[in-house]
Amino acid sequence: MIIIDRSEGEGGEQVLRYACALSLITGEPFTIENIRGGREKPGPMRQHVTAIEAACVIGGAKCSGLAVGSNCISFRPGRNVHDGQA
């Protein structure tokens, strides 16, 4: 499991979306902490939660902690699309 700490840098959701895409391709689960940690409204916003929900449906993934404003999200891909196990 890869752990990503977004308390440094810009802390945006782009890293979260890329991490989900790469996780679906590689089959490697991850946890991301401190999402938008330095912002006035921390955690993912509604549109980012929706994007991650779509990734879960497409890749058969499981995601815990996924909610607007959540501080920590864990993503576990269900099948590796790259290997043709769709």
PDB file of N, CA, C and O in Angstrom:
ATOM      1  N   MET A   1       0.857  -1.179   0.000  1.00  0.00           N
ATOM      2  CA  MET A   1       0.000   0.000   0.000  1.00  0.00           C
ATOM      3  C   MET A   1       0.892   1.227   0.000  1.00  0.00           C
ATOM      4  O   MET A   1       1.816   1.342   0.804  1.00  0.00           O
ATOM      5  N   ILE A   2       0.602   2.138  -0.909  1.00  0.00           N
ATOM      6  CA  ILE A   2       1.321   3.404  -0.999  1.00  0.00           C
ATOM      7  C   ILE A   2       0.577   4.434  -0.150  1.00  0.00           C
ATOM      8  O   ILE A   2      -0.651   4.508  -0.197  1.00  0.00           O
ATOM      9  N   ILE A   3       1.315   5.223   0.622  1.00  0.00           N
ATOM     10  CA  ILE A   3       0.713   6.292   1.417  1.00  0.00           C
ATOM     11  C   ILE A   3       1.212   7.621   0.868  1.00  0.00           C
ATOM     12  O   ILE A   3       2.416   7.844   0.742  1.00  0.00           O
ATOM     13  N   ILE A   4       0.269   8.499   0.543  1.00  0.00           N
ATOM     14  CA  ILE A   4       0.569   9.805  -0.022  1.00  0.00           C
ATOM     15  C   ILE A   4       0.115  10.860   0.977  1.00  0.00           C
ATOM     16  O   ILE A   4      -1.044  10.864   1.392  1.00  0.00           O
ATOM     17  N   ASP A   5       1.024  11.760   1.369  1.00  0.00           N
ATOM     18  CA  ASP A   5       0.699  12.840   2.299  1.00  0.00           C
ATOM     19  C   ASP A   5       0.626  14.140   1.514  1.00  0.00           C
ATOM     20  O   ASP A   5       1.634  14.612   0.988  1.00  0.00           O
ATOM     21  N   ARG A   6      -0.570  14.717   1.437  1.00  0.00           N
ATOM     22  CA  ARG A   6      -0.769  15.936   0.648  1.00  0.00           C
ATOM     23  C   ARG A   6      -0.672  17.199   1.498  1.00  0.00           C
ATOM     24  O   ARG A   6      -1.160  18.247   1.075  1.00  0.00           O
ATOM     25  N   SER A   7      -0.062  17.137   2.676  1.00  0.00           N
ATOM     26  CA  SER A   7       0.061  18.333   3.498  1.00  0.00           C
ATOM     27  C   SER A   7       1.115  19.288   2.946  1.00  0.00           C
ATOM     28  O   SER A   7       1.128  20.465   3.308  1.00  0.00           O
ATOM     29  N   GLU A   8       1.998  18.801   2.076  1.00  0.00           N
ATOM     30  CA  GLU A   8       3.020  19.636   1.457  1.00  0.00           C
ATOM     31  C   GLU A   8       2.588  20.017   0.045  1.00  0.00           C
ATOM     32  O   GLU A   8       1.775  19.322  -0.565  1.00  0.00           O
ATOM     33  N   GLY A   9       3.124  21.111  -0.472  1.00  0.00           N
ATOM     34  CA  GLY A   9       2.797  21.531  -1.828  1.00  0.00           C
ATOM     35  C   GLY A   9       1.403  22.114  -1.898  1.00  0.00           C
ATOM     36  O   GLY A   9       0.856  22.588  -0.902  1.00  0.00           O
ATOM     37  N   GLU A  10       0.838  22.071  -3.091  1.00  0.00           N
ATOM     38  CA  GLU A  10      -0.470  22.695  -3.281  1.00  0.00           C
ATOM     39  C   GLU A  10      -1.610  21.861  -2.726  1.00  0.00           C
ATOM     40  O   GLU A  10      -2.694  22.398  -2.498  1.00  0.00           O
ATOM     41  N   GLY A  11      -1.409  20.569  -2.501  1.00  0.00           N
ATOM     42  CA  GLY A  11      -2.394  19.742  -1.810  1.00  0.00           C
ATOM     43  C   GLY A  11      -3.700  19.531  -2.538  1.00  0.00           C
ATOM     44  O   GLY A  11      -4.704  19.197  -1.909  1.00  0.00           O
ATOM     45  N   GLY A  12      -3.717  19.716  -3.851  1.00  0.00           N
ATOM     46  CA  GLY A  12      -4.950  19.638  -4.618  1.00  0.00           C
ATOM     47  C   GLY A  12      -5.417  18.235  -4.919  1.00  0.00           C
ATOM     48  O   GLY A  12      -4.767  17.247  -4.575  1.00  0.00           O
ATOM     49  N   GLU A  13      -6.553  18.174  -5.566  1.00  0.00           N
ATOM     50  CA  GLU A  13      -7.202  16.903  -5.875  1.00  0.00           C
ATOM     51  C   GLU A  13      -6.638  16.246  -7.123  1.00  0.00           C
ATOM     52  O   GLU A  13      -6.917  15.073  -7.372  1.00  0.00           O
ATOM     53  N   GLN A  14      -5.848  16.972  -7.921  1.00  0.00           N
ATOM     54  CA  GLN A  14      -5.280  16.370  -9.130  1.00  0.00           C
ATOM     55  C   GLN A  14      -4.450  15.144  -8.777  1.00  0.00           C
ATOM     56  O   GLN A  14      -4.485  14.142  -9.491  1.00  0.00           O
ATOM     57  N   VAL A  15      -3.710  15.219  -7.684  1.00  0.00           N
ATOM     58  CA  VAL A  15      -2.913  14.072  -7.240  1.00  0.00           C
ATOM     59  C   VAL A  15      -3.838  12.905  -6.900  1.00  0.00           C
ATOM     60  O   VAL A  15      -3.524  11.757  -7.213  1.00  0.00           O
ATOM     61  N   LEU A  16      -4.947  13.182  -6.278  1.00  0.00           N
ATOM     62  CA  LEU A  16      -5.920  12.145  -5.927  1.00  0.00           C
ATOM     63  C   LEU A  16      -6.463  11.462  -7.182  1.00  0.00           C
ATOM     64  O   LEU A  16      -6.544  10.234  -7.231  1.00  0.00           O
ATOM     65  N   ARG A  17      -6.831  12.234  -8.183  1.00  0.00           N
ATOM     66  CA  ARG A  17      -7.367  11.654  -9.416  1.00  0.00           C
ATOM     67  C   ARG A  17      -6.313  10.837 -10.155  1.00  0.00           C
ATOM     68  O   ARG A  17      -6.600   9.741 -10.637  1.00  0.00           O
ATOM     69  N   TYR A  18      -5.093  11.369 -10.246  1.00  0.00           N
ATOM     70  CA  TYR A  18      -4.006  10.609 -10.894  1.00  0.00           C
ATOM     71  C   TYR A  18      -3.697   9.325 -10.126  1.00  0.00           C
ATOM     72  O   TYR A  18      -3.467   8.276 -10.728  1.00  0.00           O
ATOM     73  N   ALA A  19      -3.694   9.411  -8.804  1.00  0.00           N
ATOM     74  CA  ALA A  19      -3.406   8.228  -7.991  1.00  0.00           C
ATOM     75  C   ALA A  19      -4.438   7.128  -8.254  1.00  0.00           C
ATOM     76  O   ALA A  19      -4.086   5.952  -8.342  1.00  0.00           O
ATOM     77  N   CYS A  20      -5.704   7.509  -8.378  1.00  0.00           N
ATOM     78  CA  CYS A  20      -6.749   6.517  -8.672  1.00  0.00           C
ATOM     79  C   CYS A  20      -6.525   5.880 -10.036  1.00  0.00           C
ATOM     80  O   CYS A  20      -6.615   4.661 -10.178  1.00  0.00           O
ATOM     81  N   ALA A  21      -6.236   6.693 -11.028  1.00  0.00           N
ATOM     82  CA  ALA A  21      -6.009   6.161 -12.375  1.00  0.00           C
ATOM     83  C   ALA A  21      -4.820   5.210 -12.392  1.00  0.00           C
ATOM     84  O   ALA A  21      -4.901   4.126 -12.970  1.00  0.00           O
ATOM     85  N   LEU A  22      -3.729   5.604 -11.771  1.00  0.00           N
ATOM     86  CA  LEU A  22      -2.537   4.751 -11.746  1.00  0.00           C
ATOM     87  C   LEU A  22      -2.779   3.484 -10.929  1.00  0.00           C
ATOM     88  O   LEU A  22      -2.262   2.419 -11.265  1.00  0.00           O
ATOM     89  N   SER A  23      -3.556   3.595  -9.869  1.00  0.00           N
ATOM     90  CA  SER A  23      -3.880   2.427  -9.061  1.00  0.00           C
ATOM     91  C   SER A  23      -4.691   1.412  -9.864  1.00  0.00           C
ATOM     92  O   SER A  23      -4.466   0.206  -9.762  1.00  0.00           O
ATOM     93  N   LEU A  24      -5.637   1.911 -10.664  1.00  0.00           N
ATOM     94  CA  LEU A  24      -6.430   1.006 -11.500  1.00  0.00           C
ATOM     95  C   LEU A  24      -5.554   0.312 -12.543  1.00  0.00           C
ATOM     96  O   LEU A  24      -5.786  -0.851 -12.872  1.00  0.00           O
ATOM     97  N   ILE A  25      -4.562   1.012 -13.059  1.00  0.00           N
ATOM     98  CA  ILE A  25      -3.674   0.435 -14.074  1.00  0.00           C
ATOM     99  C   ILE A  25      -2.704  -0.576 -13.464  1.00  0.00           C
ATOM    100  O   ILE A  25      -2.490  -1.653 -14.020  1.00  0.00           O
ATOM    101  N   THR A  26      -2.119  -0.222 -12.319  1.00  0.00           N
ATOM    102  CA  THR A  26      -1.064  -1.056 -11.721  1.00  0.00           C
ATOM    103  C   THR A  26      -1.588  -2.103 -10.742  1.00  0.00           C
ATOM    104  O   THR A  26      -0.912  -3.096 -10.473  1.00  0.00           O
ATOM    105  N   GLY A  27      -2.793  -1.882 -10.208  1.00  0.00           N
ATOM    106  CA  GLY A  27      -3.322  -2.796  -9.202  1.00  0.00           C
ATOM    107  C   GLY A  27      -2.815  -2.499  -7.807  1.00  0.00           C
ATOM    108  O   GLY A  27      -3.088  -3.263  -6.881  1.00  0.00           O
ATOM    109  N   GLU A  28      -2.077  -1.400  -7.630  1.00  0.00           N
ATOM    110  CA  GLU A  28      -1.490  -1.028  -6.340  1.00  0.00           C
ATOM    111  C   GLU A  28      -2.457  -0.150  -5.543  1.00  0.00           C
ATOM    112  O   GLU A  28      -2.834   0.922  -6.018  1.00  0.00           O
ATOM    113  N   PRO A  29      -2.870  -0.577  -4.341  1.00  0.00           N
ATOM    114  CA  PRO A  29      -3.752   0.256  -3.524  1.00  0.00           C
ATOM    115  C   PRO A  29      -2.978   1.428  -2.917  1.00  0.00           C
ATOM    116  O   PRO A  29      -1.750   1.396  -2.839  1.00  0.00           O
ATOM    117  N   PHE A  30      -3.704   2.457  -2.490  1.00  0.00           N
ATOM    118  CA  PHE A  30      -3.055   3.603  -1.858  1.00  0.00           C
ATOM    119  C   PHE A  30      -3.973   4.243  -0.833  1.00  0.00           C
ATOM    120  O   PHE A  30      -5.191   4.062  -0.846  1.00  0.00           O
ATOM    121  N   THR A  31      -3.347   4.996   0.052  1.00  0.00           N
ATOM    122  CA  THR A  31      -4.050   5.861   0.991  1.00  0.00           C
ATOM    123  C   THR A  31      -3.511   7.260   0.786  1.00  0.00           C
ATOM    124  O   THR A  31      -2.301   7.454   0.675  1.00  0.00           O
ATOM    125  N   ILE A  32      -4.392   8.227   0.737  1.00  0.00           N
ATOM    126  CA  ILE A  32      -3.971   9.618   0.615  1.00  0.00           C
ATOM    127  C   ILE A  32      -4.489  10.386   1.824  1.00  0.00           C
ATOM    128  O   ILE A  32      -5.673  10.327   2.155  1.00  0.00           O
ATOM    129  N   GLU A  33      -3.589  11.102   2.473  1.00  0.00           N
ATOM    130  CA  GLU A  33      -3.905  11.823   3.703  1.00  0.00           C
ATOM    131  C   GLU A  33      -3.755  13.328   3.490  1.00  0.00           C
ATOM    132  O   GLU A  33      -3.075  13.768   2.563  1.00  0.00           O
ATOM    133  N   ASN A  34      -4.387  14.099   4.344  1.00  0.00           N
ATOM    134  CA  ASN A  34      -4.276  15.560   4.338  1.00  0.00           C
ATOM    135  C   ASN A  34      -4.657  16.168   2.994  1.00  0.00           C
ATOM    136  O   ASN A  34      -3.955  17.038   2.477  1.00  0.00           O
ATOM    137  N   ILE A  35      -5.758  15.713   2.437  1.00  0.00           N
ATOM    138  CA  ILE A  35      -6.223  16.223   1.145  1.00  0.00           C
ATOM    139  C   ILE A  35      -6.617  17.689   1.304  1.00  0.00           C
ATOM    140  O   ILE A  35      -7.452  18.028   2.143  1.00  0.00           O
ATOM    141  N   ARG A  36      -6.016  18.547   0.498  1.00  0.00           N
ATOM    142  CA  ARG A  36      -6.252  19.990   0.567  1.00  0.00           C
ATOM    143  C   ARG A  36      -6.039  20.498   1.985  1.00  0.00           C
ATOM    144  O   ARG A  36      -6.764  21.374   2.457  1.00  0.00           O
ATOM    145  N   GLY A  37      -5.042  19.943   2.659  1.00  0.00           N
ATOM    146  CA  GLY A  37      -4.798  20.239   4.067  1.00  0.00           C
ATOM    147  C   GLY A  37      -4.562  21.694   4.397  1.00  0.00           C
ATOM    148  O   GLY A  37      -4.938  22.137   5.482  1.00  0.00           O
ATOM    149  N   GLY A  38      -3.954  22.456   3.504  1.00  0.00           N
ATOM    150  CA  GLY A  38      -3.663  23.845   3.778  1.00  0.00           C
ATOM    151  C   GLY A  38      -4.748  24.817   3.339  1.00  0.00           C
ATOM    152  O   GLY A  38      -4.568  26.032   3.429  1.00  0.00           O
ATOM    153  N   ARG A  39      -5.848  24.302   2.874  1.00  0.00           N
ATOM    154  CA  ARG A  39      -6.913  25.162   2.336  1.00  0.00           C
ATOM    155  C   ARG A  39      -7.937  25.518   3.405  1.00  0.00           C
ATOM    156  O   ARG A  39      -8.023  24.874   4.451  1.00  0.00           O
ATOM    157  N   GLU A  40      -8.710  26.560   3.116  1.00  0.00           N
ATOM    158  CA  GLU A  40      -9.765  26.978   4.040  1.00  0.00           C
ATOM    159  C   GLU A  40     -10.804  25.870   4.220  1.00  0.00           C
ATOM    160  O   GLU A  40     -11.279  25.627   5.329  1.00  0.00           O
ATOM    161  N   LYS A  41     -11.150  25.205   3.122  1.00  0.00           N
ATOM    162  CA  LYS A  41     -12.071  24.064   3.168  1.00  0.00           C
ATOM    163  C   LYS A  41     -11.278  22.821   2.785  1.00  0.00           C
ATOM    164  O   LYS A  41     -11.154  22.515   1.600  1.00  0.00           O
ATOM    165  N   PRO A  42     -10.737  22.093   3.772  1.00  0.00           N
ATOM    166  CA  PRO A  42      -9.930  20.907   3.459  1.00  0.00           C
ATOM    167  C   PRO A  42     -10.784  19.753   2.945  1.00  0.00           C
ATOM    168  O   PRO A  42     -12.010  19.760   3.055  1.00  0.00           O
ATOM    169  N   GLY A  43     -10.105  18.776   2.386  1.00  0.00           N
ATOM    170  CA  GLY A  43     -10.766  17.581   1.870  1.00  0.00           C
ATOM    171  C   GLY A  43     -11.267  17.780   0.456  1.00  0.00           C
ATOM    172  O   GLY A  43     -11.330  18.907  -0.036  1.00  0.00           O
ATOM    173  N   PRO A  44     -11.627  16.672  -0.205  1.00  0.00           N
ATOM    174  CA  PRO A  44     -12.100  16.766  -1.585  1.00  0.00           C
ATOM    175  C   PRO A  44     -13.462  17.458  -1.662  1.00  0.00           C
ATOM    176  O   PRO A  44     -14.268  17.392  -0.734  1.00  0.00           O
ATOM    177  N   MET A  45     -13.687  18.112  -2.774  1.00  0.00           N
ATOM    178  CA  MET A  45     -14.977  18.749  -3.019  1.00  0.00           C
ATOM    179  C   MET A  45     -15.871  17.766  -3.779  1.00  0.00           C
ATOM    180  O   MET A  45     -15.407  16.715  -4.222  1.00  0.00           O
ATOM    181  N   ARG A  46     -17.134  18.105  -3.926  1.00  0.00           N
ATOM    182  CA  ARG A  46     -18.139  17.197  -4.510  1.00  0.00           C
ATOM    183  C   ARG A  46     -17.707  16.654  -5.875  1.00  0.00           C
ATOM    184  O   ARG A  46     -17.854  15.457  -6.123  1.00  0.00           O
ATOM    185  N   GLN A  47     -17.184  17.492  -6.760  1.00  0.00           N
ATOM    186  CA  GLN A  47     -16.837  17.031  -8.097  1.00  0.00           C
ATOM    187  C   GLN A  47     -15.699  16.006  -8.075  1.00  0.00           C
ATOM    188  O   GLN A  47     -15.626  15.138  -8.944  1.00  0.00           O
ATOM    189  N   HIS A  48     -14.818  16.108  -7.087  1.00  0.00           N
ATOM    190  CA  HIS A  48     -13.714  15.157  -6.986  1.00  0.00           C
ATOM    191  C   HIS A  48     -14.198  13.833  -6.397  1.00  0.00           C
ATOM    192  O   HIS A  48     -13.739  12.764  -6.799  1.00  0.00           O
ATOM    193  N   VAL A  49     -15.114  13.907  -5.453  1.00  0.00           N
ATOM    194  CA  VAL A  49     -15.722  12.689  -4.910  1.00  0.00           C
ATOM    195  C   VAL A  49     -16.444  11.938  -6.027  1.00  0.00           C
ATOM    196  O   VAL A  49     -16.348  10.714  -6.120  1.00  0.00           O
ATOM    197  N   THR A  50     -17.163  12.669  -6.870  1.00  0.00           N
ATOM    198  CA  THR A  50     -17.874  12.049  -7.991  1.00  0.00           C
ATOM    199  C   THR A  50     -16.904  11.368  -8.953  1.00  0.00           C
ATOM    200  O   THR A  50     -17.184  10.273  -9.441  1.00  0.00           O
ATOM    201  N   ALA A  51     -15.770  12.005  -9.226  1.00  0.00           N
ATOM    202  CA  ALA A  51     -14.761  11.411 -10.114  1.00  0.00           C
ATOM    203  C   ALA A  51     -14.207  10.118  -9.525  1.00  0.00           C
ATOM    204  O   ALA A  51     -14.000   9.147 -10.254  1.00  0.00           O
ATOM    205  N   ILE A  52     -13.966  10.093  -8.220  1.00  0.00           N
ATOM    206  CA  ILE A  52     -13.439   8.884  -7.572  1.00  0.00           C
ATOM    207  C   ILE A  52     -14.508   7.794  -7.534  1.00  0.00           C
ATOM    208  O   ILE A  52     -14.196   6.615  -7.701  1.00  0.00           O
ATOM    209  N   GLU A  53     -15.752   8.176  -7.318  1.00  0.00           N
ATOM    210  CA  GLU A  53     -16.846   7.191  -7.362  1.00  0.00           C
ATOM    211  C   GLU A  53     -16.911   6.548  -8.747  1.00  0.00           C
ATOM    212  O   GLU A  53     -17.118   5.340  -8.859  1.00  0.00           O
ATOM    213  N   ALA A  54     -16.737   7.339  -9.792  1.00  0.00           N
ATOM    214  CA  ALA A  54     -16.730   6.796 -11.157  1.00  0.00           C
ATOM    215  C   ALA A  54     -15.569   5.830 -11.354  1.00  0.00           C
ATOM    216  O   ALA A  54     -15.735   4.781 -11.976  1.00  0.00           O
ATOM    217  N   ALA A  55     -14.400   6.171 -10.833  1.00  0.00           N
ATOM    218  CA  ALA A  55     -13.235   5.277 -10.931  1.00  0.00           C
ATOM    219  C   ALA A  55     -13.519   3.953 -10.221  1.00  0.00           C
ATOM    220  O   ALA A  55     -13.098   2.896 -10.690  1.00  0.00           O
ATOM    221  N   CYS A  56     -14.221   4.006  -9.106  1.00  0.00           N
ATOM    222  CA  CYS A  56     -14.577   2.783  -8.377  1.00  0.00           C
ATOM    223  C   CYS A  56     -15.498   1.893  -9.212  1.00  0.00           C
ATOM    224  O   CYS A  56     -15.318   0.676  -9.257  1.00  0.00           O
ATOM    225  N   VAL A  57     -16.475   2.497  -9.866  1.00  0.00           N
ATOM    226  CA  VAL A  57     -17.406   1.735 -10.702  1.00  0.00           C
ATOM    227  C   VAL A  57     -16.674   1.134 -11.900  1.00  0.00           C
ATOM    228  O   VAL A  57     -16.841  -0.046 -12.207  1.00  0.00           O
ATOM    229  N   ILE A  58     -15.867   1.944 -12.572  1.00  0.00           N
ATOM    230  CA  ILE A  58     -15.159   1.479 -13.760  1.00  0.00           C
ATOM    231  C   ILE A  58     -14.187   0.359 -13.438  1.00  0.00           C
ATOM    232  O   ILE A  58     -14.096  -0.625 -14.172  1.00  0.00           O
ATOM    233  N   GLY A  59     -13.453   0.514 -12.328  1.00  0.00           N
ATOM    234  CA  GLY A  59     -12.408  -0.455 -12.000  1.00  0.00           C
ATOM    235  C   GLY A  59     -12.783  -1.468 -10.947  1.00  0.00           C
ATOM    236  O   GLY A  59     -11.931  -2.243 -10.512  1.00  0.00           O
ATOM    237  N   GLY A  60     -14.035  -1.487 -10.523  1.00  0.00           N
ATOM    238  CA  GLY A  60     -14.435  -2.436  -9.485  1.00  0.00           C
ATOM    239  C   GLY A  60     -13.682  -2.210  -8.187  1.00  0.00           C
ATOM    240  O   GLY A  60     -13.428  -3.157  -7.443  1.00  0.00           O
ATOM    241  N   ALA A  61     -13.322  -0.962  -7.907  1.00  0.00           N
ATOM    242  CA  ALA A  61     -12.505  -0.626  -6.746  1.00  0.00           C
ATOM    243  C   ALA A  61     -13.350  -0.422  -5.497  1.00  0.00           C
ATOM    244  O   ALA A  61     -14.558  -0.197  -5.571  1.00  0.00           O
ATOM    245  N   LYS A  62     -12.696  -0.504  -4.364  1.00  0.00           N
ATOM    246  CA  LYS A  62     -13.304  -0.192  -3.073  1.00  0.00           C
ATOM    247  C   LYS A  62     -12.602   1.039  -2.530  1.00  0.00           C
ATOM    248  O   LYS A  62     -11.381   1.160  -2.633  1.00  0.00           O
ATOM    249  N   CYS A  63     -13.364   1.944  -1.958  1.00  0.00           N
ATOM    250  CA  CYS A  63     -12.794   3.180  -1.438  1.00  0.00           C
ATOM    251  C   CYS A  63     -13.400   3.445  -0.067  1.00  0.00           C
ATOM    252  O   CYS A  63     -14.621   3.430   0.091  1.00  0.00           O
ATOM    253  N   SER A  64     -12.549   3.685   0.918  1.00  0.00           N
ATOM    254  CA  SER A  64     -13.060   4.022   2.246  1.00  0.00           C
ATOM    255  C   SER A  64     -12.688   5.465   2.572  1.00  0.00           C
ATOM    256  O   SER A  64     -11.636   5.956   2.162  1.00  0.00           O
ATOM    257  N   GLY A  65     -13.546   6.121   3.298  1.00  0.00           N
ATOM    258  CA  GLY A  65     -13.323   7.499   3.690  1.00  0.00           C
ATOM    259  C   GLY A  65     -13.709   8.508   2.628  1.00  0.00           C
ATOM    260  O   GLY A  65     -13.442   9.700   2.786  1.00  0.00           O
ATOM    261  N   LEU A  66     -14.329   8.061   1.556  1.00  0.00           N
ATOM    262  CA  LEU A  66     -14.656   8.953   0.443  1.00  0.00           C
ATOM    263  C   LEU A  66     -15.897   9.777   0.771  1.00  0.00           C
ATOM    264  O   LEU A  66     -17.016   9.264   0.788  1.00  0.00           O
ATOM    265  N   ALA A  67     -15.676  11.068   1.030  1.00  0.00           N
ATOM    266  CA  ALA A  67     -16.762  12.003   1.326  1.00  0.00           C
ATOM    267  C   ALA A  67     -16.232  13.415   1.144  1.00  0.00           C
ATOM    268  O   ALA A  67     -15.030  13.661   1.245  1.00  0.00           O
ATOM    269  N   VAL A  68     -17.135  14.325   0.877  1.00  0.00           N
ATOM    270  CA  VAL A  68     -16.759  15.731   0.780  1.00  0.00           C
ATOM    271  C   VAL A  68     -16.142  16.147   2.119  1.00  0.00           C
ATOM    272  O   VAL A  68     -16.727  15.914   3.177  1.00  0.00           O
ATOM    273  N   GLY A  69     -14.963  16.759   2.067  1.00  0.00           N
ATOM    274  CA  GLY A  69     -14.294  17.229   3.269  1.00  0.00           C
ATOM    275  C   GLY A  69     -13.481  16.194   4.013  1.00  0.00           C
ATOM    276  O   GLY A  69     -12.893  16.509   5.048  1.00  0.00           O
ATOM    277  N   SER A  70     -13.428  14.959   3.515  1.00  0.00           N
ATOM    278  CA  SER A  70     -12.684  13.896   4.185  1.00  0.00           C
ATOM    279  C   SER A  70     -11.190  14.197   4.220  1.00  0.00           C
ATOM    280  O   SER A  70     -10.645  14.752   3.266  1.00  0.00           O
ATOM    281  N   ASN A  71     -10.543  13.841   5.293  1.00  0.00           N
ATOM    282  CA  ASN A  71      -9.101  14.066   5.452  1.00  0.00           C
ATOM    283  C   ASN A  71      -8.277  12.915   4.881  1.00  0.00           C
ATOM    284  O   ASN A  71      -7.136  13.123   4.469  1.00  0.00           O
ATOM    285  N   CYS A  72      -8.834  11.711   4.850  1.00  0.00           N
ATOM    286  CA  CYS A  72      -8.072  10.526   4.452  1.00  0.00           C
ATOM    287  C   CYS A  72      -8.954   9.585   3.620  1.00  0.00           C
ATOM    288  O   CYS A  72     -10.082   9.274   4.002  1.00  0.00           O
ATOM    289  N   ILE A  73      -8.423   9.143   2.490  1.00  0.00           N
ATOM    290  CA  ILE A  73      -9.139   8.226   1.609  1.00  0.00           C
ATOM    291  C   ILE A  73      -8.224   7.052   1.275  1.00  0.00           C
ATOM    292  O   ILE A  73      -7.055   7.241   0.940  1.00  0.00           O
ATOM    293  N   SER A  74      -8.762   5.844   1.368  1.00  0.00           N
ATOM    294  CA  SER A  74      -8.033   4.644   0.947  1.00  0.00           C
ATOM    295  C   SER A  74      -8.730   4.065  -0.274  1.00  0.00           C
ATOM    296  O   SER A  74      -9.955   3.950  -0.314  1.00  0.00           O
ATOM    297  N   PHE A  75      -7.931   3.702  -1.265  1.00  0.00           N
ATOM    298  CA  PHE A  75      -8.446   3.223  -2.549  1.00  0.00           C
ATOM    299  C   PHE A  75      -7.796   1.880  -2.847  1.00  0.00           C
ATOM    300  O   PHE A  75      -6.571   1.759  -2.827  1.00  0.00           O
ATOM    301  N   ARG A  76      -8.620   0.871  -3.125  1.00  0.00           N
ATOM    302  CA  ARG A  76      -8.122  -0.473  -3.428  1.00  0.00           C
ATOM    303  C   ARG A  76      -8.778  -0.936  -4.728  1.00  0.00           C
ATOM    304  O   ARG A  76      -9.981  -1.196  -4.765  1.00  0.00           O
ATOM    305  N   PRO A  77      -7.975  -1.038  -5.802  1.00  0.00           N
ATOM    306  CA  PRO A  77      -8.551  -1.444  -7.086  1.00  0.00           C
ATOM    307  C   PRO A  77      -9.070  -2.886  -7.031  1.00  0.00           C
ATOM    308  O   PRO A  77      -8.518  -3.737  -6.335  1.00  0.00           O
ATOM    309  N   GLY A  78     -10.141  -3.133  -7.782  1.00  0.00           N
ATOM    310  CA  GLY A  78     -10.754  -4.453  -7.754  1.00  0.00           C
ATOM    311  C   GLY A  78     -10.191  -5.406  -8.781  1.00  0.00           C
ATOM    312  O   GLY A  78     -10.122  -6.613  -8.548  1.00  0.00           O
ATOM    313  N   ARG A  79      -9.790  -4.872  -9.910  1.00  0.00           N
ATOM    314  CA  ARG A  79      -9.221  -5.714 -10.957  1.00  0.00           C
ATOM    315  C   ARG A  79      -8.272  -4.858 -11.772  1.00  0.00           C
ATOM    316  O   ARG A  79      -8.419  -3.638 -11.837  1.00  0.00           O
ATOM    317  N   ASN A  80      -7.328  -5.487 -12.373  1.00  0.00           N
ATOM    318  CA  ASN A  80      -6.305  -4.759 -13.148  1.00  0.00           C
ATOM    319  C   ASN A  80      -6.729  -4.728 -14.598  1.00  0.00           C
ATOM    320  O   ASN A  80      -6.596  -5.726 -15.307  1.00  0.00           O
ATOM    321  N   VAL A  81      -7.241  -3.589 -15.051  1.00  0.00           N
ATOM    322  CA  VAL A  81      -7.722  -3.428 -16.423  1.00  0.00           C
ATOM    323  C   VAL A  81      -6.593  -3.659 -17.407  1.00  0.00           C
ATOM    324  O   VAL A  81      -6.822  -4.209 -18.484  1.00  0.00           O
ATOM    325  N   HIS A  82      -5.376  -3.251 -17.064  1.00  0.00           N
ATOM    326  CA  HIS A  82      -4.218  -3.409 -17.946  1.00  0.00           C
ATOM    327  C   HIS A  82      -3.953  -4.886 -18.282  1.00  0.00           C
ATOM    328  O   HIS A  82      -3.512  -5.201 -19.387  1.00  0.00           O
ATOM    329  N   ASP A  83      -4.219  -5.772 -17.344  1.00  0.00           N
ATOM    330  CA  ASP A  83      -3.976  -7.198 -17.555  1.00  0.00           C
ATOM    331  C   ASP A  83      -5.123  -7.892 -18.284  1.00  0.00           C
ATOM    332  O   ASP A  83      -5.071  -9.101 -18.511  1.00  0.00           O
ATOM    333  N   GLY A  84      -6.160  -7.136 -18.651  1.00  0.00           N
ATOM    334  CA  GLY A  84      -7.281  -7.717 -19.369  1.00  0.00           C
ATOM    335  C   GLY A  84      -8.236  -8.488 -18.478  1.00  0.00           C
ATOM    336  O   GLY A  84      -8.977  -9.342 -18.963  1.00  0.00           O
ATOM    337  N   GLN A  85      -8.232  -8.202 -17.175  1.00  0.00           N
ATOM    338  CA  GLN A  85      -9.105  -8.899 -16.250  1.00  0.00           C
ATOM    339  C   GLN A  85     -10.417  -8.146 -16.051  1.00  0.00           C
ATOM    340  O   GLN A  85     -11.037  -8.250 -14.992  1.00  0.00           O
ATOM    341  N   ALA A  86     -10.835  -7.403 -17.041  1.00  0.00           N
ATOM    342  CA  ALA A  86     -12.045  -6.587 -16.927  1.00  0.00           C
ATOM    343  C   ALA A  86     -13.303  -7.414 -17.002  1.00  0.00           C
ATOM    344  O   ALA A  86     -14.405  -6.870 -16.921  1.00  0.00           O
TER     345      ALA A  86
END
